[in-house]
Amino acid sequence: MNHIVTVQDAVTAFADFMEPTAAELDAIELEMPAILADVALIDAQIATLDRTPSELDARRVRRARRRALTARRDLANQGGTDASVVA
């Protein structure tokens, strides 16, 4: 059995330019609390999609929204102190 593959994929699959740089990894690490808070908010919202939200669901969404806003605020406040942060 012959497999057909494009030569381009085989050549560029492991190219150095496709990897994130150290600065990009540092920026992702800096934003990780905000990313995780956003994921928790989306999880809370998804949990309420297929049913009528109970009071517990509403509290969970509000709490997740507050955490996401707090994480974004903290990220914005840190951004002014470090000139190497990519916005």
Secondary structure by P-SEA (a helix, b strand, c coil): cbbbbbaaaaaacccccccccaaaaaaaaaaaaaaaaaaaaaaaaaaaccccccaaaaaaaaaaaaaaaaaaaaaaaaaaacccccc
